[in-house]
Amino acid sequence: MPNTNEVKRVKKKRELSAFEKKLTDLTIKFTPISFTQKLFFVDHLRTMVSAGLSLVESLGILSRETANKRFKGIIGQIKNDVEKGEQFSEVLAKHPKVFPSIYVQMIASGEVSGQLETVLEQITEQMKKTRELLSSIRGALIYPAVILVAMAGIGILMATVVLPKILELFKDFDAELPLATQILIVVIDFVSKPLNLVLILILTISFFIGFIYLLKKSLDFKKFIHNINLHIPIIGPVIKKINLAKFSMTLSSLLKSTIPIITAVGITAETCGNVLYQDTLKMAAESIKKGDPLSQILHENEKLFPPMVTEMIMVGERTGEIEKLLNELAEFYGDEVDKTMKNFATIIEPIIILVLGVAVAGIAVAVVMPMYSLVQSF
């Protein structure tokens, strides 16, 4: 049996100061909730509801199982609100940063139709497809990112340590140096000074901060950049495929959940990453209210929606199987993105090698030419 003093010491250790409590609460508040954790929540909730457990019981179990303290607290709040009689979808809508509108709307339709279990299964499938899509994109970008960081590091090392020592020899030449060497000397002299290097770093960071700020605050600037992105060789077609995959996947899931097409198209617009696709789909939602078919509206934007997409939607509208055909489109573009991303490193590698080769060749010419002149003078 532990003595009284030991029990007091244990209790004393567990007590936190007011500052520590505030710091802990702040840390929990800003703890990110990963996509995988959200998928875990929906998938396990579906499993428990399918097994016959009540929604409140299922939420209670998930609240205890979840390791993320912020997510645990949110699930606990959801459970308490559902116990008070509030609709599950209405409670989820209170946490828009955790549960996007698309999932809230789908769950709301499931509650109305009495098919919550089916809707949860559809959401799980969509989330898994989305995770696969994002994983293939991130995986493909790792290799170019590592190469670019390595190139930047080697470039800074060459400019600040190696080249200044080599070029110092040429400054004592009586003969006029080649233009390439003169330019390289000026550049290296500027970059090799710590103050100038700090200035370049500050300007670079300021540029990126300003760029991100304008991208978030200025809609016209965002449209301009997103329009350019669609026309960049190699990258542009990939962006189109990603947006088309998200469009068809999301719209298919929403229509399966018996959500009206006008609402479904409006929600789908928010899931597309490119603002041009967002604007087109928002306008499409307004045009559908007037009685225009979706295929006809999208056909007017062939640069964003290829004929294959509009024709399959048109067939779906005529046969009443638009959800099925959209699902086929989602699988097609999902596979296309996956294949492209797997070959992305192979596609971009020659470009990186070419850029690196031009840079190395330029430096080599600037360094070798004066040496060749010096050899000839003897």
C-alpha positions as CSV (number, residue, x, y, z in Angstrom):
1,M,0.0,0.0,0.0
2,P,1.5,3.4,-1.0
3,N,1.8,5.8,2.0
4,T,0.0,9.2,2.1
5,N,3.0,11.2,1.2
6,E,3.6,9.2,-2.0
7,V,-0.1,9.7,-3.0
8,K,0.2,13.5,-2.4
9,R,3.4,13.6,-4.5
10,V,1.7,11.8,-7.4
11,K,-1.3,14.2,-7.2
12,K,1.0,17.2,-7.1
13,K,2.9,16.1,-10.2
14,R,-0.4,15.8,-12.1
15,E,-1.6,19.3,-11.3
16,L,-0.8,21.9,-14.0
17,S,-0.4,25.6,-13.5
18,A,-2.8,28.1,-15.1
19,F,-0.2,29.0,-17.7
20,E,0.5,25.3,-18.5
21,K,-3.2,24.7,-18.8
22,K,-3.6,27.6,-21.3
23,L,-0.6,26.4,-23.2
24,T,-2.0,22.9,-23.4
25,D,-5.4,24.2,-24.5
26,L,-3.7,26.3,-27.2
27,T,-1.7,23.4,-28.4
28,I,-4.8,21.2,-28.7
29,K,-6.7,24.0,-30.5
30,F,-4.1,24.2,-33.2
31,T,-3.4,20.5,-33.5
32,P,-4.0,19.5,-37.2
33,I,-6.5,16.8,-37.9
34,S,-5.2,14.6,-40.8
35,F,-7.3,13.3,-43.7
36,T,-6.5,9.8,-42.5
37,Q,-8.0,10.5,-39.1
38,K,-11.2,11.8,-40.7
39,L,-11.3,8.7,-42.9
40,F,-10.9,6.5,-39.8
41,F,-13.8,8.4,-38.1
42,V,-16.2,8.0,-41.0
43,D,-15.2,4.4,-41.8
44,H,-15.5,3.2,-38.2
45,L,-18.7,5.1,-37.7
46,R,-20.2,3.3,-40.7
47,T,-19.0,-0.1,-39.4
48,M,-20.6,0.5,-35.9
49,V,-23.9,1.9,-37.3
50,S,-24.1,-1.1,-39.7
51,A,-23.5,-3.5,-36.7
52,G,-26.6,-2.0,-35.0
53,L,-25.1,0.4,-32.5
54,S,-26.9,3.7,-32.1
55,L,-25.3,6.9,-33.4
56,V,-24.6,8.2,-29.8
57,E,-23.0,4.9,-28.7
58,S,-20.8,4.9,-31.9
59,L,-19.7,8.5,-31.3
60,G,-18.9,7.7,-27.7
61,I,-16.6,4.8,-28.7
62,L,-14.9,6.9,-31.4
63,S,-14.3,9.7,-28.9
64,R,-12.5,7.3,-26.6
65,E,-10.5,5.6,-29.4
66,T,-9.3,8.8,-31.1
67,A,-5.7,9.7,-30.1
68,N,-5.8,13.3,-31.5
69,K,-6.9,15.3,-28.5
70,R,-8.5,18.1,-30.6
71,F,-10.5,15.6,-32.7
72,K,-11.4,13.7,-29.5
73,G,-12.9,16.9,-28.1
74,I,-14.8,17.7,-31.3
75,I,-16.3,14.2,-31.5
76,G,-17.3,14.5,-27.8
77,Q,-19.1,17.8,-28.6
78,I,-20.9,16.1,-31.5
79,K,-22.0,13.3,-29.3
80,N,-23.3,15.7,-26.6
81,D,-25.3,17.7,-29.2
82,V,-26.8,14.6,-30.9
83,E,-27.8,13.4,-27.4
84,K,-29.7,16.7,-26.9
85,G,-31.7,15.9,-30.0
86,E,-29.9,17.9,-32.7
87,Q,-29.6,16.4,-36.2
88,F,-26.2,14.8,-36.9
89,S,-25.7,16.8,-40.1
90,E,-26.5,20.1,-38.3
91,V,-23.9,19.3,-35.6
92,L,-21.2,18.4,-38.2
93,A,-21.9,21.7,-39.9
94,K,-20.7,23.5,-36.8
95,H,-17.2,22.3,-37.6
96,P,-16.7,23.3,-41.3
97,K,-12.9,23.2,-41.0
98,V,-13.1,19.5,-40.1
99,F,-16.1,18.3,-42.0
100,P,-16.4,19.8,-45.5
101,S,-19.8,20.9,-46.9
102,I,-19.9,17.9,-49.3
103,Y,-20.0,15.4,-46.5
104,V,-22.4,17.4,-44.4
105,Q,-24.9,17.6,-47.3
106,M,-24.5,13.9,-48.1
107,I,-25.2,12.9,-44.4
108,A,-28.2,15.3,-44.4
109,S,-29.7,13.6,-47.4
110,G,-29.0,10.2,-45.7
111,E,-30.9,11.3,-42.6
112,V,-33.9,12.5,-44.7
113,S,-34.1,9.3,-46.7
114,G,-33.3,7.0,-43.8
115,Q,-30.2,5.7,-45.5
116,L,-27.4,7.0,-43.2
117,E,-25.5,3.7,-43.4
118,T,-25.4,3.8,-47.2
119,V,-24.4,7.4,-47.3
120,L,-21.5,6.8,-44.8
121,E,-20.3,4.0,-47.1
122,Q,-20.4,6.4,-50.1
123,I,-18.4,9.0,-48.1
124,T,-15.9,6.4,-47.1
125,E,-15.4,5.3,-50.7
126,Q,-15.0,8.9,-51.9
127,M,-12.5,9.7,-49.1
128,K,-10.4,6.6,-50.0
129,K,-10.4,7.6,-53.7
130,T,-9.4,11.2,-52.7
131,R,-6.6,9.9,-50.5
132,E,-5.2,7.8,-53.3
133,L,-5.4,10.8,-55.7
134,L,-3.5,13.0,-53.2
135,S,-1.0,10.3,-52.4
136,S,0.0,9.8,-56.0
137,I,0.4,13.6,-56.5
138,R,2.5,14.0,-53.3
139,G,4.6,11.0,-54.1
140,A,5.4,12.3,-57.6
141,L,6.5,15.7,-56.3
142,I,9.0,14.3,-53.7
143,Y,11.7,13.5,-56.3
144,P,11.7,16.9,-58.1
145,A,11.6,18.7,-54.7
146,V,14.6,16.8,-53.4
147,I,16.6,17.5,-56.7
148,L,15.7,21.2,-56.6
149,V,16.7,21.6,-53.0
150,A,20.0,19.8,-53.7
151,M,20.7,22.0,-56.7
152,A,20.0,25.1,-54.7
153,G,22.3,23.9,-51.9
154,I,25.1,23.1,-54.3
155,G,24.6,26.4,-56.2
156,I,24.9,28.4,-53.0
157,L,28.0,26.4,-51.9
158,M,29.7,27.0,-55.3
159,A,28.8,30.7,-55.4
160,T,30.0,31.4,-51.9
161,V,33.0,29.1,-51.4
162,V,34.4,27.5,-54.5
163,L,34.0,30.0,-57.4
164,P,35.2,33.1,-55.4
165,K,38.6,31.4,-54.9
166,I,38.9,30.4,-58.6
167,L,37.8,33.8,-60.0
168,E,40.2,35.6,-57.6
169,L,43.0,34.4,-59.9
170,F,41.6,36.1,-63.0
171,K,41.3,39.5,-61.4
172,D,45.1,39.9,-61.7
173,F,45.1,39.3,-65.5
174,D,46.5,42.1,-67.6
175,A,44.5,40.9,-70.6
176,E,40.8,41.7,-71.0
177,L,38.6,38.9,-69.7
178,P,35.9,37.3,-71.8
179,L,32.4,38.7,-71.3
180,A,31.1,35.5,-69.7
181,T,33.9,35.6,-67.1
182,Q,33.3,39.3,-66.4
183,I,29.6,38.6,-65.8
184,L,30.3,35.6,-63.6
185,I,32.8,37.6,-61.5
186,V,30.3,40.4,-60.9
187,V,27.6,37.9,-59.9
188,I,29.9,35.9,-57.6
189,D,31.2,39.1,-56.0
190,F,27.7,40.2,-55.3
191,V,26.5,36.8,-54.0
192,S,29.6,36.0,-51.9
193,K,29.1,38.9,-49.6
194,P,27.0,37.9,-46.6
195,L,25.0,41.1,-46.5
196,N,24.0,40.7,-50.1
197,L,23.1,37.0,-49.5
198,V,20.9,38.0,-46.6
199,L,19.3,40.7,-48.8
200,I,18.6,38.1,-51.6
201,L,17.1,35.8,-49.0
202,I,14.8,38.5,-47.6
203,L,13.7,39.6,-51.0
204,T,12.9,35.9,-52.0
205,I,10.9,35.3,-48.8
206,S,9.1,38.6,-49.3
207,F,8.3,37.7,-52.9
208,F,6.7,34.4,-51.8
209,I,4.8,35.9,-48.9
210,G,3.5,38.6,-51.3
211,F,2.6,36.1,-53.9
212,I,0.7,33.9,-51.4
213,Y,-1.1,37.0,-50.0
214,L,-2.3,38.1,-53.4
215,L,-3.3,34.6,-54.3
216,K,-5.6,34.5,-51.2
217,K,-6.8,38.1,-51.3
218,S,-7.1,39.0,-54.9
219,L,-9.5,37.0,-57.0
220,D,-8.3,38.6,-60.3
221,F,-4.7,37.6,-59.5
222,K,-5.8,34.1,-58.5
223,K,-7.7,33.7,-61.8
224,F,-4.6,35.0,-63.7
225,I,-2.2,32.5,-62.1
226,H,-4.6,29.6,-62.3
227,N,-5.2,30.3,-66.0
228,I,-1.4,30.3,-66.6
229,N,-1.1,27.0,-64.7
230,L,-3.5,25.4,-67.1
231,H,-1.3,26.4,-70.1
232,I,2.1,25.3,-68.6
233,P,3.5,22.3,-70.6
234,I,3.4,19.0,-68.8
235,I,1.9,20.6,-65.6
236,G,-1.2,22.1,-67.3
237,P,-2.7,18.7,-68.5
238,V,-2.1,17.2,-65.1
239,I,-4.0,20.0,-63.3
240,K,-6.9,19.5,-65.7
241,K,-7.0,15.8,-65.1
242,I,-6.9,16.3,-61.3
243,N,-9.8,18.9,-61.4
244,L,-11.8,16.6,-63.8
245,A,-11.3,13.6,-61.4
246,K,-12.4,15.7,-58.4
247,F,-15.4,17.0,-60.4
248,S,-16.7,13.7,-61.6
249,M,-16.0,11.9,-58.3
250,T,-17.7,14.5,-56.1
251,L,-20.7,15.0,-58.4
252,S,-21.2,11.3,-58.7
253,S,-21.2,10.8,-54.9
254,L,-23.6,13.7,-54.3
255,L,-26.1,12.5,-56.9
256,K,-26.0,9.0,-55.5
257,S,-27.0,10.6,-52.2
258,T,-30.2,11.9,-53.9
259,I,-29.0,15.5,-53.5
260,P,-30.6,17.8,-56.1
261,I,-28.3,18.4,-59.1
262,I,-28.3,22.2,-58.6
263,T,-27.0,21.9,-55.0
264,A,-24.7,19.1,-56.0
265,V,-23.0,21.1,-58.8
266,G,-22.6,24.1,-56.4
267,I,-20.9,21.9,-53.8
268,T,-18.8,20.2,-56.4
269,A,-17.5,23.6,-57.5
270,E,-15.9,24.1,-54.0
271,T,-14.0,20.9,-54.2
272,C,-12.1,21.8,-57.4
273,G,-8.7,23.4,-56.8
274,N,-8.6,25.6,-59.9
275,V,-10.7,28.8,-59.7
276,L,-11.7,28.6,-63.4
277,Y,-13.4,25.3,-62.8
278,Q,-15.0,26.7,-59.7
279,D,-16.5,29.7,-61.5
280,T,-17.7,27.5,-64.4
281,L,-19.5,25.1,-62.2
282,K,-21.1,27.9,-60.1
283,M,-22.4,29.5,-63.3
284,A,-23.5,26.0,-64.4
285,A,-25.6,25.7,-61.2
286,E,-27.3,29.0,-62.0
287,S,-28.0,27.9,-65.6
288,I,-29.5,24.6,-64.5
289,K,-32.1,26.5,-62.5
290,K,-33.3,28.0,-65.8
291,G,-33.7,24.5,-67.3
292,D,-30.4,24.2,-69.2
293,P,-28.9,20.6,-69.2
294,L,-25.5,20.3,-67.5
295,S,-23.9,18.7,-70.6
296,Q,-24.8,21.7,-72.8
297,I,-23.4,24.2,-70.3
298,L,-20.1,22.4,-69.9
299,H,-19.9,21.9,-73.7
300,E,-19.5,25.7,-73.9
301,N,-16.2,25.4,-72.0
302,E,-14.3,22.9,-74.0
303,K,-11.0,24.1,-72.8
304,L,-11.9,23.0,-69.3
305,F,-14.3,20.1,-70.0
306,P,-13.2,17.9,-73.0
307,P,-15.9,16.5,-75.4
308,M,-15.6,13.1,-73.7
309,V,-16.8,14.5,-70.4
310,T,-19.7,16.4,-71.9
311,E,-20.8,13.6,-74.1
312,M,-20.8,11.0,-71.3
313,I,-22.8,13.4,-69.1
314,M,-25.2,14.0,-72.0
315,V,-25.7,10.2,-72.4
316,G,-26.2,9.9,-68.6
317,E,-28.9,12.7,-68.7
318,R,-30.8,10.9,-71.5
319,T,-30.6,7.4,-69.9
320,G,-31.0,8.5,-66.3
321,E,-27.7,6.9,-65.3
322,I,-25.6,10.1,-64.9
323,E,-24.2,8.9,-61.5
324,K,-22.9,5.7,-63.1
325,L,-21.2,7.5,-66.0
326,L,-19.7,10.2,-63.8
327,N,-18.3,7.4,-61.6
328,E,-16.7,5.9,-64.8
329,L,-15.3,9.3,-65.6
330,A,-13.9,9.6,-62.0
331,E,-12.2,6.2,-62.4
332,F,-10.8,7.1,-65.8
333,Y,-9.3,10.4,-64.7
334,G,-8.2,9.0,-61.4
335,D,-6.2,6.3,-63.3
336,E,-4.9,8.9,-65.7
337,V,-3.6,11.1,-62.8
338,D,-2.0,8.0,-61.1
339,K,-0.2,6.9,-64.3
340,T,1.0,10.5,-65.0
341,M,2.2,10.9,-61.5
342,K,4.1,7.6,-61.6
343,N,5.9,8.7,-64.8
344,F,6.2,12.3,-63.6
345,A,9.8,11.9,-62.4
346,T,10.7,10.3,-65.7
347,I,9.1,13.2,-67.6
348,I,10.6,16.0,-65.6
349,E,14.1,14.5,-65.2
350,P,15.3,15.5,-68.7
351,I,14.2,19.1,-68.0
352,I,16.1,19.2,-64.7
353,I,19.2,17.7,-66.4
354,L,19.0,20.2,-69.2
355,V,18.7,23.2,-66.9
356,L,21.6,21.8,-64.7
357,G,23.7,21.1,-67.8
358,V,23.2,24.7,-69.2
359,A,24.2,26.2,-65.8
360,V,27.3,24.0,-65.5
361,A,28.3,24.6,-69.1
362,G,27.9,28.4,-68.6
363,I,30.1,28.3,-65.5
364,A,32.6,26.0,-67.2
365,V,32.9,28.3,-70.2
366,A,33.4,31.4,-68.0
367,V,36.1,29.6,-66.0
368,V,37.9,27.8,-68.8
369,M,38.1,30.6,-71.4
370,P,40.5,32.8,-69.4
371,M,42.7,29.8,-68.7
372,Y,42.8,29.0,-72.4
373,S,43.8,32.6,-73.1
374,L,46.5,32.5,-70.5
375,V,47.9,29.3,-71.9
376,Q,48.0,30.8,-75.4
377,S,49.9,33.9,-74.2
378,F,52.9,31.8,-73.1
